Structure formats: structure tokens, C-alpha cells
């Protein structure tokens, strides 16, 4: 019975909500890569969209990093997506460089 439940959850599509702060962070990242070259900006955008699709398909796969918050590391770029799962929804709170220390953000969350 566990396998059936796990299999069902893995195939269930989750709704993804990207909060305004995370949208601003992604816009700033894209602007920076655009200044470097258009190709990098496009590649970052594709990696970000691929990460969103992974969260839609299987957000439970990624580890907890603080209380209810989880982290997905983007595949090609050094960025992390911080999110939580609430029911069948994934809420993205931030997208930040992997070198950033998020402890202060967690204190405010």
C-alpha cells in the first residue's frame, strides 16, 4: 500500500505560487546575466523553468533546510530555490545564490 500512495503522490501535479520577492530576485538575476551576455540569461531562464517543473512534479524530493522550508538547487547555475509545500501547493519564497547565508531571512520568515 505504501508504494501505491508514494506512486500517486509522485504523479500528482502541484500548483506553484511564486511570491513577489522571489520574482524580484529572479528578475535581478536575469538582468545581471543579460549584462554579461544574452546566452547566459537565456540559459539561466531555462534552468529556472526546469526547476519549477521539477517542483510541480515532485516537491517532496528535496530536503528540508529550516522548519517547513525546503531547498532545490538549480542544475546548471549556482542558485537555490527556497519553498514550502502546503497541501497541493508549492510556495516559492526566494531564489538566491548558493553562497548567500539565509539565516537572517529564516529569522524573519
N, CA, C and O of each residue as an XYZ file, in Angstrom:
436
protein
N       0.821     -1.199      0.000
C       0.000      0.000      0.000
C       0.861      1.258      0.000
O       0.494      2.255     -0.623
N       1.999      1.227      0.688
C       2.877      2.398      0.695
C       3.332      2.755     -0.715
O       3.379      3.933     -1.071
N       3.665      1.750     -1.518
C       4.129      2.017     -2.877
C       3.058      2.701     -3.712
O       3.372      3.593     -4.500
N       1.806      2.305     -3.557
C       0.733      2.943     -4.307
C       0.565      4.400     -3.900
O       0.385      5.267     -4.756
N       0.621      4.672     -2.621
C       0.495      6.044     -2.132
C       1.658      6.886     -2.631
O       1.458      8.001     -3.113
N       2.867      6.359     -2.518
C       4.046      7.088     -2.971
C       3.972      7.341     -4.476
O       4.271      8.442     -4.940
N       3.581      6.344     -5.220
C       3.478      6.482     -6.665
C       2.433      7.539     -7.043
O       2.653      8.331     -7.959
N       1.315      7.549     -6.345
C       0.270      8.544     -6.620
C       0.781      9.953     -6.330
O       0.569     10.870     -7.124
N       1.453     10.123     -5.194
C       1.959     11.450     -4.829
C       2.999     11.922     -5.835
O       3.054     13.112     -6.149
N       3.807     11.034     -6.335
C       4.837     11.414     -7.282
C       4.221     11.881     -8.595
O       4.777     12.757     -9.258
N       3.088     11.315     -8.980
C       2.453     11.673    -10.241
C       1.469     12.830    -10.104
O       0.948     13.317    -11.107
N       1.212     13.268     -8.901
C       0.284     14.361     -8.678
C       0.960     15.675     -9.038
O       2.099     15.916     -8.640
N       0.273     16.520     -9.781
C       0.831     17.821    -10.136
C       0.532     18.817     -9.023
O      -0.594     18.892     -8.531
N       1.526     19.563     -8.641
C       1.377     20.590     -7.617
C       1.256     21.947     -8.298
O       1.873     22.194     -9.335
N       0.453     22.820     -7.702
C       0.386     24.198     -8.149
C       1.567     24.936     -7.550
O       1.925     24.708     -6.395
N       2.172     25.818     -8.328
C       3.317     26.587     -7.847
C       2.941     28.061     -7.804
O       2.454     28.624     -8.785
N       3.174     28.672     -6.657
C       2.985     30.106     -6.478
C       4.351     30.712     -6.199
O       5.067     30.266     -5.302
N       4.703     31.725     -6.970
C       5.985     32.408     -6.794
C       5.683     33.762     -6.171
O       5.034     34.609     -6.785
N       6.158     33.956     -4.949
C       5.892     35.206     -4.255
C       6.661     36.364     -4.894
O       7.671     36.168     -5.570
N       6.157     37.564     -4.659
C       6.695     38.774     -5.286
C       8.200     38.932     -5.042
O       8.942     39.280     -5.960
N       8.645     38.680     -3.824
C      10.068     38.806     -3.513
C      10.925     37.880     -4.360
O      11.995     38.276     -4.821
N      10.470     36.654     -4.569
C      11.209     35.703     -5.403
C      11.211     36.150     -6.862
O      12.211     35.991     -7.562
N      10.101     36.705     -7.315
C      10.022     37.209     -8.693
C      11.021     38.345     -8.895
O      11.684     38.418     -9.930
N      11.126     39.220     -7.915
C      12.095     40.317     -7.996
C      13.521     39.762     -8.044
O      14.348     40.239     -8.821
N      13.808     38.757     -7.215
C      15.147     38.159     -7.215
C      15.484     37.558     -8.573
O      16.593     37.740     -9.075
N      14.536     36.843     -9.171
C      14.775     36.239    -10.487
C      14.992     37.322    -11.536
O      15.864     37.184    -12.393
N      14.214     38.389    -11.481
C      14.377     39.498    -12.424
C      15.767     40.118    -12.289
O      16.414     40.412    -13.295
N      16.223     40.315    -11.067
C      17.560     40.880    -10.844
C      18.653     39.947    -11.362
O      19.636     40.404    -11.945
N      18.484     38.649    -11.153
C      19.454     37.675    -11.651
C      19.482     37.708    -13.175
O      20.555     37.729    -13.777
N      18.304     37.714    -13.801
C      18.234     37.774    -15.266
C      18.863     39.050    -15.800
O      19.568     39.018    -16.809
N      18.618     40.171    -15.138
C      19.230     41.440    -15.552
C      20.751     41.341    -15.501
O      21.436     41.796    -16.417
N      21.280     40.751    -14.434
C      22.730     40.615    -14.304
C      23.290     39.745    -15.427
O      24.280     40.110    -16.060
N      22.658     38.593    -15.676
C      23.141     37.717    -16.747
C      22.980     38.374    -18.114
O      23.809     38.155    -18.998
N      21.940     39.170    -18.305
C      21.770     39.899    -19.568
C      22.921     40.861    -19.806
O      23.352     41.044    -20.944
N      23.419     41.475    -18.745
C      24.567     42.374    -18.875
C      25.819     41.605    -19.282
O      26.684     42.143    -19.974
N      25.917     40.343    -18.853
C      27.081     39.522    -19.217
C      26.974     39.102    -20.683
O      27.870     39.363    -21.486
N      25.872     38.454    -21.010
C      25.540     38.125    -22.411
C      24.154     37.495    -22.460
O      23.692     36.888    -21.494
N      23.507     37.654    -23.599
C      22.137     37.169    -23.751
C      22.030     35.657    -23.595
O      21.028     35.150    -23.091
N      23.062     34.940    -24.026
C      23.018     33.490    -23.945
C      22.905     33.027    -22.492
O      22.098     32.153    -22.176
N      23.716     33.617    -21.612
C      23.676     33.238    -20.199
C      22.311     33.504    -19.587
O      21.807     32.694    -18.809
N      21.709     34.639    -19.935
C      20.377     34.961    -19.413
C      19.362     33.919    -19.870
O      18.534     33.469    -19.078
N      19.421     33.545    -21.114
C      18.504     32.531    -21.635
C      18.712     31.178    -20.981
O      17.750     30.477    -20.666
N      19.976     30.810    -20.777
C      20.282     29.541    -20.119
C      19.807     29.541    -18.665
O      19.269     28.544    -18.184
N      20.009     30.666    -17.966
C      19.513     30.756    -16.593
C      17.996     30.605    -16.579
O      17.451     29.854    -15.770
N      17.320     31.313    -17.467
C      15.851     31.258    -17.520
C      15.380     29.825    -17.769
O      14.433     29.366    -17.130
N      16.032     29.118    -18.688
C      15.657     27.726    -18.964
C      15.881     26.832    -17.750
O      15.063     25.960    -17.454
N      16.991     27.052    -17.048
C      17.288     26.263    -15.847
C      16.253     26.541    -14.758
O      15.808     25.626    -14.064
N      15.880     27.799    -14.616
C      14.860     28.188    -13.633
C      13.516     27.532    -13.960
O      12.863     26.972    -13.079
N      13.109     27.602    -15.225
C      11.828     26.983    -15.622
C      11.862     25.472    -15.426
O      10.863     24.877    -15.023
N      12.990     24.855    -15.704
C      13.142     23.418    -15.481
C      13.006     23.091    -13.992
O      12.409     22.079    -13.625
N      13.560     23.947    -13.148
C      13.448     23.753    -11.700
C      11.997     23.863    -11.241
O      11.558     23.101    -10.381
N      11.259     24.801    -11.807
C       9.840     24.958    -11.472
C       9.071     23.691    -11.856
O       8.206     23.236    -11.108
N       9.387     23.130    -13.015
C       8.725     21.894    -13.444
C       9.034     20.747    -12.484
O       8.161     19.929    -12.196
N      10.262     20.681    -11.989
C      10.622     19.654    -11.009
C       9.801     19.811     -9.735
O       9.361     18.825     -9.143
N       9.600     21.053     -9.320
C       8.796     21.296     -8.115
C       7.341     20.922     -8.347
O       6.694     20.394     -7.443
N       6.820     21.180     -9.519
C       5.439     20.797     -9.832
C       5.265     19.285     -9.756
O       4.241     18.790     -9.285
N       6.266     18.564    -10.221
C       6.165     17.104    -10.306
C       6.450     16.396     -8.986
O       5.781     15.417     -8.655
N       7.434     16.881     -8.227
C       7.848     16.118     -7.051
C       8.542     17.003     -6.015
O       9.738     16.836     -5.779
N       7.836     17.923     -5.404
C       8.484     18.835     -4.456
C       8.967     18.161     -3.177
O       9.841     18.695     -2.494
N       8.411     16.994     -2.841
C       8.822     16.296     -1.618
C      10.223     15.696     -1.736
O      10.821     15.309     -0.732
N      10.733     15.621     -2.929
C      12.033     15.012     -3.171
C      13.169     15.796     -2.520
O      14.198     15.214     -2.177
N      13.004     17.079     -2.349
C      14.085     17.949     -1.901
C      14.065     18.116     -0.386
O      13.014     18.034      0.251
N      15.230     18.348      0.167
C      15.430     18.327      1.612
C      14.895     19.557      2.327
O      14.849     20.662      1.787
N      14.492     19.312      3.572
C      14.186     20.420      4.479
C      15.501     21.108      4.834
O      16.528     20.453      5.015
N      15.457     22.436      4.932
C      16.658     23.158      5.355
C      16.409     23.979      6.619
O      17.348     24.327      7.335
N      15.140     24.284      6.888
C      14.797     25.032      8.105
C      13.296     24.922      8.320
O      12.506     25.368      7.488
N      12.912     24.334      9.425
C      11.499     24.137      9.759
C      10.742     23.599      8.553
O      11.057     22.509      8.076
N       9.735     24.345      8.039
C       8.913     23.857      6.934
C       9.511     24.150      5.560
O       8.929     23.771      4.544
N      10.661     24.816      5.514
C      11.243     25.248      4.244
C      12.158     24.181      3.650
O      12.908     23.502      4.351
N      12.063     24.066      2.341
C      12.892     23.132      1.580
C      13.728     23.910      0.572
O      13.501     25.095      0.326
N      14.712     23.203     -0.009
C      15.595     23.848     -0.976
C      15.808     22.949     -2.180
O      16.089     21.757     -2.054
N      15.666     23.551     -3.343
C      16.027     22.894     -4.592
C      17.233     23.648     -5.146
O      17.194     24.870     -5.294
N      18.294     22.923     -5.447
C      19.460     23.528     -6.081
C      19.279     23.450     -7.591
O      19.022     22.381     -8.143
N      19.416     24.589     -8.248
C      19.277     24.593     -9.702
C      20.407     23.766    -10.309
O      21.502     23.678     -9.752
N      20.121     23.168    -11.452
C      21.048     22.202    -12.036
C      22.303     22.834    -12.635
O      23.405     22.328    -12.424
N      22.155     23.926    -13.377
C      23.288     24.481    -14.125
C      23.857     25.769    -13.545
O      24.963     26.172    -13.907
N      23.136     26.403    -12.672
C      23.555     27.687    -12.118
C      23.606     27.598    -10.599
O      22.865     26.817    -10.003
N      24.471     28.388     -9.963
C      24.643     28.275     -8.508
C      23.571     29.036     -7.714
O      23.873     29.955     -6.953
N      22.329     28.632     -7.913
C      21.209     29.261     -7.220
C      20.349     28.201     -6.564
O      20.296     27.051     -6.999
N      19.679     28.621     -5.510
C      18.781     27.733     -4.776
C      17.398     28.367     -4.737
O      17.250     29.587     -4.683
N      16.404     27.510     -4.766
C      15.020     27.946     -4.662
C      14.514     27.476     -3.307
O      14.538     26.282     -3.009
N      14.063     28.404     -2.498
C      13.558     28.082     -1.168
C      12.038     28.118     -1.216
O      11.440     29.093     -1.671
N      11.426     27.051     -0.744
C       9.974     26.904     -0.872
C       9.418     26.084      0.270
O      10.154     25.496      1.062
N       8.096     26.060      0.334
C       7.409     25.149      1.243
C       6.242     24.519      0.499
O       5.755     25.045     -0.502
N       5.814     23.388      1.012
C       4.656     22.682      0.461
C       3.511     22.862      1.432
O       3.642     22.593      2.626
N       2.384     23.320      0.907
C       1.169     23.468      1.704
C       0.049     22.773      0.930
O      -0.428     23.289     -0.081
N      -0.361     21.614      1.407
C      -1.373     20.844      0.677
C      -0.820     20.440     -0.680
O       0.220     19.787     -0.766
N      -1.525     20.835     -1.748
C      -1.042     20.528     -3.102
C      -0.409     21.750     -3.759
O      -0.331     21.841     -4.985
N       0.044     22.698     -2.920
C       0.671     23.916     -3.434
C       2.126     23.999     -3.006
O       2.499     23.609     -1.900
N       2.930     24.518     -3.915
C       4.322     24.836     -3.635
C       4.411     26.357     -3.643
O       4.018     27.006     -4.612
N       4.925     26.913     -2.567
C       5.073     28.360     -2.469
C       6.566     28.670     -2.483
O       7.304     28.251     -1.592
N       7.004     29.409     -3.505
C       8.403     29.793     -3.632
C       8.593     31.145     -2.957
O       7.944     32.132     -3.303
N       9.500     31.161     -1.982
C       9.756     32.368     -1.202
C      10.944     33.151     -1.713
O      10.937     34.382     -1.726
N      11.984     32.412     -2.141
C      13.149     33.145     -2.626
C      13.987     32.309     -3.564
O      13.935     31.079     -3.572
N      14.764     33.031     -4.358
C      15.742     32.429     -5.258
C      17.030     33.188     -4.995
O      17.120     34.382     -5.280
N      18.029     32.498     -4.450
C      19.254     33.204     -4.085
C      20.483     32.384     -4.449
O      20.415     31.169     -4.637
N      21.597     33.078     -4.542
C      22.870     32.440     -4.864
C      23.226     31.465     -3.742
O      22.930     31.712     -2.573
N      23.857     30.370     -4.109
C      24.184     29.350     -3.112
C      25.203     29.841     -2.085
O      25.324     29.253     -1.010
N      25.928     30.895     -2.397
C      26.899     31.424     -1.430
C      26.243     32.296     -0.365
O      26.881     32.636      0.631
N      24.991     32.658     -0.558
C      24.305     33.527      0.411
C      23.870     32.736      1.642
O      23.409     31.599      1.547
N      24.028     33.362      2.772
C      23.601     32.786      4.045
C      22.167     33.247      4.309
O      21.910     34.445      4.429
N      21.251     32.313      4.399
C      19.833     32.643      4.540
C      19.349     32.693      5.985
O      18.149     32.831      6.221
N      20.248     32.586      6.952
C      19.818     32.544      8.353
C      19.004     33.769      8.761
O      17.997     33.628      9.455
N      19.410     34.949      8.351
C      18.642     36.154      8.705
C      17.259     36.135      8.074
O      16.283     36.570      8.686
N      17.179     35.631      6.852
C      15.864     35.549      6.185
C      14.956     34.592      6.953
O      13.774     34.881      7.140
N      15.490     33.458      7.400
C      14.678     32.496      8.149
C      14.179     33.085      9.463
O      13.071     32.775      9.901
N      14.971     33.915     10.078
C      14.540     34.560     11.330
C      13.323     35.456     11.104
O      12.471     35.592     11.982
N      13.248     36.065      9.920
C      12.131     36.964      9.606
C      10.913     36.219      9.082
O       9.792     36.719      9.170
N      11.128     35.028      8.537
C      10.029     34.285      7.911
C       9.059     33.727      8.933
O       8.080     33.078      8.566
